[in-house]
Structure formats: C-alpha cells, structure tokens
C-alpha cells in the first residue's frame, strides 16, 4: 500500500539499501529499519514526537535511548539525519520500500491476499504456486481475512490488484449498470 510518504521515503530507502548492499548487511539493516518503524509507529511515542515542545536534541536522544544497542553507528547516523530533516514519521515507509528493494534483488515479491474466510495451507499453497507462474518470481505471502468480501479473494502485489472477490464483482456489475 503506497502511503502519502512514498516519494519522501524513496531517497532514504534507496540510500540505506545501497549502503547495506555495499556493506553486505541487508538483513541487519532490514532488522534495524523494521525496529525503528515499529518504534515510531507506537501511538504513545508518535504523540510525543508530534509535540512541538520536543526539540531536535530531545527527539534524537529519545529515539536513540529506546534503540540502545539495537543500531550500529551508520543506523544511528541515519536516525540523526531523519530527525534533522523532520522525517521520523516516514520510517515505516522507508522500511517498507527497503524490504521491496531487498525482495526485488532476491527475485521475490510481497503479496497480500485478503479472503472472506480463513484460508487453509492447501489454499495458500495453490495461490502461491499460481502467483509464482504469473509473476515468474518467488512469493512472500501474507494473508488477512475480511468478511465484507462475501467470498473469493483479493490479491495485492505491489501496485497490482487482482480482485476475485464477490464484493468486487458486485461493484463492477453496479458500475456497469450505472447504479
């Protein structure tokens, strides 16, 4: 899901990815960015970070204290850069784009499958195999349930959506009928 921060996050995620590739530390950077994204996504901390009384030095100290021992020197500098540019809120999108770059390099794509009912292992395996053929790459699948789909599944792979849900088909029919 592309967020409002996509274009802001892109140069940061690409720079972090290039650095991680150069240092041979893709998994380490992936873990650090995921951790930082989780930290800034926390509701309580997010409210604190939005407080104008919290200056740059205090913000930097707060984040680095929380991340004590979980970041290397380069990631610490990365956090300082994000704080200086007032871009901490973009960390979840930076992490997501970093993962997309990592998956693309490995020849894999992330796919979210939303179904009306819980899918069993055989159904998930069938979807993965079909998507491997369609996209000609490895598939990292995540599933979720949304009863409002009524039946069927909805597949999101990057910016591509395949809507095979009953709700989607009914919407398409309503659009064609002009209602």
C-alpha positions in Angstrom: 0.0 0.0 0.0 1.6 3.2 -1.1 1.4 5.9 1.5 1.5 9.6 1.4 5.2 9.4 2.3 6.2 7.3 -0.7 8.1 9.9 -2.6 9.7 11.4 0.6 10.8 7.9 1.7 12.3 6.8 -1.6 15.7 8.6 -1.5 16.2 7.5 2.1 15.3 3.8 1.5 17.4 3.7 -1.7 20.4 5.3 0.2 20.0 2.8 3.1 19.7 -0.1 0.6 22.8 0.9 -1.4 24.8 1.3 1.8 23.5 -2.1 3.1 24.4 -3.8 -0.2 27.9 -2.2 -0.2 28.5 -3.4 3.4 26.9 -6.8 2.9 24.4 -6.0 5.7 21.0 -6.3 4.1 19.5 -8.4 6.8 21.0 -6.3 9.6 19.6 -3.1 8.0 16.3 -4.7 7.4 16.0 -5.6 11.1 17.1 -2.1 12.2 14.7 -0.3 9.9 11.8 -2.6 11.0 12.6 -1.9 14.6 12.7 1.8 14.1 9.5 1.7 12.1 7.8 -0.1 14.9 9.1 2.4 17.4 7.8 5.5 15.6 4.5 3.7 14.8 3.8 3.3 18.5 0.8 5.5 19.3 2.2 6.9 22.6 5.6 7.7 21.1 4.1 9.1 18.0 2.1 11.6 20.1 5.3 12.6 22.0 7.2 13.0 18.7 4.4 15.3 17.4 4.8 17.6 20.4 6.4 20.9 19.3 8.0 21.3 22.7 10.2 18.3 22.0 13.2 19.8 20.2 15.6 18.0 17.9 18.2 17.0 20.5 15.5 15.6 22.8 13.8 13.7 19.9 17.2 12.3 18.9 18.0 11.2 22.4 14.6 9.7 23.0 14.8 7.5 19.8 18.4 6.5 20.4 17.8 5.7 24.0 14.9 3.4 23.0 17.1 1.8 20.4 20.0 1.4 22.7 22.2 -1.5 21.5 19.9 -2.3 18.5 21.6 0.1 16.0 25.0 0.2 14.5 26.9 3.5 14.0 25.6 4.0 10.5 21.9 3.5 11.6 22.4 5.9 14.5 23.6 8.5 12.0 20.6 7.6 9.8 18.3 8.4 12.7 20.1 11.6 13.3 19.6 12.6 9.7 15.9 11.8 9.8 15.5 13.8 13.0 17.4 16.8 11.5 15.2 16.7 8.4 12.0 16.1 10.4 11.4 12.8 8.7 11.0 10.3 11.6 7.3 9.7 10.6 8.5 8.4 7.3 10.4 5.5 8.8 7.6 2.9 8.3 7.5 3.7 4.6 11.3 3.7 4.4 11.3 0.3 5.9 8.6 -1.0 3.5 10.5 0.4 0.5 13.8 -1.1 1.8 12.1 -4.5 2.0 10.7 -4.1 -1.5 14.2 -3.4 -2.8 15.6 -6.3 -0.9 12.9 -8.6 -2.3 13.4 -7.3 -5.8 17.1 -8.1 -5.6 16.3 -11.6 -4.3 13.8 -12.1 -7.1 10.8 -12.1 -4.7 7.7 -10.0 -4.3 5.5 -9.4 -1.3 1.9 -10.3 -1.9 -1.1 -9.6 0.4 -4.0 -12.0 0.0 -7.3 -10.9 1.6 -10.0 -13.6 1.7 -13.6 -13.6 3.0 -12.8 -16.7 5.2 -9.6 -18.1 6.8 -7.5 -19.9 4.2 -6.0 -23.3 4.9 -2.5 -24.3 4.0 -3.5 -26.1 0.8 -5.4 -23.0 -0.5 -2.4 -20.7 0.4 -0.1 -23.1 -1.4 -2.3 -23.1 -4.5 -2.4 -19.3 -4.6 1.4 -19.1 -4.1 2.0 -21.6 -7.0 -0.3 -19.7 -9.3 1.3 -16.4 -8.4 4.8 -17.8 -8.9 3.8 -18.7 -12.5 2.1 -15.3 -13.1 5.0 -13.1 -11.8 7.8 -15.6 -12.5 9.4 -14.9 -9.1 9.4 -16.1 -5.5 6.4 -15.0 -3.5 6.3 -13.8 0.1 2.7 -14.2 1.0 0.7 -12.6 3.8 -2.9 -13.3 4.4 -5.7 -11.5 6.1 -9.5 -12.0 6.5 -12.2 -9.5 5.5 -15.7 -10.8 5.8 -17.0 -7.9 3.8 -15.6 -9.5 0.6 -18.5 -12.1 1.0 -16.5 -14.7 -0.9 -13.4 -15.1 -3.0 -10.0 -13.4 -2.6 -8.4 -10.1 -3.4 -4.6 -10.2 -4.2 -2.3 -7.1 -3.9 1.2 -7.5 -5.3 2.9 -4.1 -5.3 0.7 -1.7 -7.2 -1.1 -4.5 -9.0 -4.5 -5.7 -7.6 -6.4 -8.8 -8.7 -9.9 -8.7 -7.3 -11.6 -12.1 -7.4 -14.0 -11.3 -4.5 -17.8 -11.4 -4.8 -17.9 -7.9 -3.4 -15.5 -6.7 -6.2 -17.6 -8.5 -8.8 -20.8 -6.9 -7.5 -19.2 -3.5 -7.5 -18.1 -4.0 -11.1 -21.6 -5.0 -12.1 -23.1 -2.0 -10.3 -20.6 0.3 -12.1 -21.6 -1.2 -15.5 -25.3 -0.8 -14.7 -24.7 2.8 -13.5 -26.0 2.2 -10.0 
